[in-house]
Amino acid sequence: METITRKKQIEAVSGWWNSNQVVKWDKQYDEWDSHTVRSLNRRLEKVLNFVDVLKLPKGAKVLELGYGAGQTSLKIGQRGFEIHGVDISEKFSEIAKQRCARECPEGKFYFKTGNIESRLEYEDDTFDIIVTSGVLHYLYDDDACLKEAYRVLKPGGHLIIAQRTAYALNHFLSIRPFLCSCLYFFLREKYELFHSFKAIFCDSKLGIIFGRYENSKFFNTKFMLKGHDVWKYKLKKKLYSNHRLKALCRRTAFTPLKLDGAYYCVSDDKKYFEFNLKVDDFFERLSAKRFFHFVFHLARITVVLSQKK
């Protein structure tokens, strides 16, 4: 197992999100594969639901950490709030500025580039809401990020985290994802694994035993590499569960108030997409019922609403 340092992780994340390859992610909410479009729009819907529940006045200040191409910031800004953002990608910063200026010219959007694990360039007690969607798993030090969020959030303000989790429904219905989930639970893995047998044996904590064989012919057969990938940028994605997200919030002085799930999926295969829609709608209705809200634990993404008290 390769170890990762703060410097290496930040360099890899910055390199990836500033590469030409990521420009395509500008279209992920609209023109990506059907499962990604559905899951990201479900995530956005849940984040906006929490924003709306807070009933903040027009002009309230919102900070998005890791705003990407600006899709979430745009929707929140269209509600009449003043939007600020910090993201590591200069390419996405330009895309987000253009998107928001084009689709909400009357809005107030102020986007910066920077590292959200470092000290933020804002005064204490500045924002009413802070939002971060699909970002924390790229960080080396998520505690540092949330401690800064706590500092710049007003007393009584709210933090909304949307993050994919380790134990989604579809992980229990396919052998490789299921085995990964078992390792996550029993070995308390810190990072996500590719859904491949090579990753299961060599990149997990089992790598202490099997890692020495990762370049062997056996571990590089088609069977062992199915579900594997090789990235140019050597970054590691931190693993989250609902328990870990709540613990992270509490560790950084936030009080978790409510959790919800987004997108219930049985398979990533395109041929099952229509069936997935029915499953997703069923679990959405079920989780809304008082005694069945616990099923949100099976969603692909968890959304956490916390407060600075």
LINWORA-V572617 format. One record per backbone hydrogen bond with DSSP energy under -1.0 kcal/mol. CO is the residue of the C=O (numbers start at 0). NH is the residue of the N-H. E is the energy in kcal/mol with one decimal. If there is no record, write none. Layout:
{{CO & NH & E} {CO & NH & E}}
This chain:
{{4 & 8 & -2.6} {5 & 9 & -2.5} {6 & 10 & -2.4} {7 & 11 & -2.5} {8 & 12 & -2.7} {9 & 13 & -2.7} {10 & 14 & -2.6} {11 & 15 & -2.4} {12 & 16 & -2.6} {15 & 18 & -1.5} {21 & 24 & -1.9} {22 & 25 & -1.8} {23 & 26 & -1.8} {24 & 27 & -1.4} {26 & 29 & -1.8} {26 & 30 & -3.5} {32 & 36 & -2.4} {33 & 37 & -2.2} {34 & 38 & -2.7} {35 & 39 & -2.7} {36 & 40 & -2.0} {37 & 41 & -2.2} {38 & 42 & -2.4} {39 & 43 & -2.4} {40 & 44 & -2.2} {41 & 45 & -2.2} {42 & 46 & -2.3} {43 & 47 & -2.6} {44 & 48 & -2.0} {45 & 49 & -1.9} {46 & 50 & -2.1} {47 & 51 & -2.8} {48 & 52 & -2.1} {49 & 53 & -1.1} {51 & 54 & -1.2} {56 & 59 & -1.7} {59 & 81 & -2.2} {60 & 127 & -2.6} {60 & 128 & -1.5} {61 & 83 & -2.9} {62 & 130 & -2.8} {63 & 85 & -1.9} {66 & 69 & -2.3} {69 & 73 & -2.4} {70 & 74 & -1.7} {71 & 75 & -2.2} {72 & 76 & -2.9} {73 & 77 & -2.1} {75 & 78 & -1.5} {76 & 79 & -2.0} {79 & 58 & -2.4} {81 & 61 & -3.0} {82 & 109 & -2.4} {83 & 63 & -2.6} {84 & 111 & -2.7} {85 & 65 & -3.6} {86 & 113 & -2.0} {88 & 92 & -1.7} {89 & 93 & -1.7} {90 & 94 & -1.7} {91 & 95 & -3.2} {92 & 96 & -2.3} {93 & 97 & -2.2} {94 & 98 & -2.7} {95 & 99 & -2.5} {96 & 100 & -2.2} {97 & 101 & -2.2} {98 & 102 & -2.7} {99 & 103 & -1.9} {103 & 106 & -2.1} {107 & 82 & -3.0} {109 & 84 & -2.0} {111 & 86 & -1.5} {114 & 117 & -1.5} {119 & 121 & -1.6} {126 & 153 & -3.3} {127 & 157 & -2.1} {128 & 62 & -2.4} {129 & 159 & -3.0} {130 & 64 & -2.6} {131 & 161 & -2.4} {134 & 137 & -2.3} {135 & 138 & -1.7} {136 & 237 & -2.9} {140 & 144 & -1.4} {141 & 145 & -2.3} {142 & 146 & -2.4} {143 & 147 & -1.8} {144 & 148 & -2.0} {145 & 149 & -2.4} {146 & 150 & -1.9} {147 & 151 & -2.1} {150 & 124 & -2.3} {151 & 125 & -2.1} {151 & 126 & -2.6} {153 & 156 & -2.7} {156 & 307 & -2.7} {157 & 129 & -2.2} {158 & 305 & -2.9} {159 & 131 & -2.3} {160 & 303 & -3.2} {161 & 133 & -3.5} {162 & 301 & -2.8} {167 & 170 & -1.4} {168 & 171 & -1.7} {169 & 172 & -1.1} {173 & 177 & -2.4} {174 & 178 & -2.4} {175 & 179 & -2.2} {176 & 180 & -2.4} {177 & 181 & -2.1} {178 & 182 & -2.2} {179 & 183 & -2.6} {180 & 184 & -2.2} {181 & 185 & -3.0} {182 & 186 & -2.3} {189 & 238 & -2.8} {193 & 195 & -2.1} {195 & 199 & -2.3} {196 & 200 & -2.1} {197 & 201 & -3.0} {198 & 202 & -1.6} {198 & 203 & -1.0} {203 & 206 & -2.1} {204 & 207 & -1.4} {205 & 208 & -2.0} {205 & 209 & -2.4} {206 & 210 & -2.0} {209 & 212 & -2.3} {210 & 213 & -1.7} {212 & 215 & -2.3} {217 & 220 & -1.5} {220 & 224 & -1.9} {223 & 197 & -2.2} {224 & 227 & -2.9} {232 & 234 & -2.2} {236 & 191 & -3.2} {239 & 165 & -1.9} {240 & 244 & -2.3} {241 & 245 & -2.2} {242 & 246 & -2.4} {243 & 247 & -2.5} {244 & 248 & -2.1} {245 & 249 & -2.5} {246 & 250 & -2.6} {247 & 251 & -1.2} {248 & 253 & -2.7} {249 & 252 & -1.7} {254 & 306 & -1.6} {257 & 304 & -3.0} {259 & 302 & -3.1} {261 & 300 & -1.7} {262 & 299 & -3.1} {268 & 271 & -1.8} {269 & 272 & -1.8} {271 & 275 & -2.7} {272 & 276 & -2.1} {273 & 277 & -1.3} {274 & 278 & -2.3} {275 & 279 & -3.3} {276 & 280 & -2.4} {277 & 281 & -2.3} {278 & 282 & -2.6} {279 & 283 & -2.2} {280 & 284 & -2.1} {281 & 285 & -2.4} {282 & 286 & -2.9} {283 & 287 & -1.0} {285 & 288 & -1.5} {288 & 291 & -1.5} {291 & 294 & -1.8} {292 & 295 & -2.0} {293 & 296 & -1.8} {294 & 297 & -2.2} {295 & 298 & -1.8} {297 & 168 & -2.9} {299 & 164 & -2.1} {300 & 261 & -2.5} {301 & 162 & -2.7} {302 & 259 & -2.1} {303 & 160 & -2.3} {304 & 256 & -3.4} {304 & 257 & -1.7} {305 & 158 & -2.2} {306 & 254 & -2.4} {307 & 155 & -3.4}}
